């Protein structure tokens, strides 16, 4: 019984991490192409002078009345986001953060 409960906890934790998508601080240049249930995205981080640019696209991949959402939190405290709703829809984004070369970018499903 205890083993079954621990397995369920581990499984539930794994599903939560998958639904939220992995996030880690990245620096330029770098890119990622995360896929989670209901969403996929691609982004690239580049630096020009002292400005970090995060650009790419996000796509809603499931007809479930939820939206796909990409958020970026820069190393200097800045924040920006992009979202798209509707199965098969995709939107491009282009974010700029001055005075930093790092950001944590995350793909998730928004309620």
Secondary structure, DSSP 8 states (H G I E B T S, - for coil): -HHHHHHHHHHHHHHHHHHH----EEESSEEE--EETTEEEEEEEEEETTEEEEEEEEEE-S-SS-EEEEEEEETTS-EEEEEEESTT-EEEEEEEEET-SEEEEEEEEE-
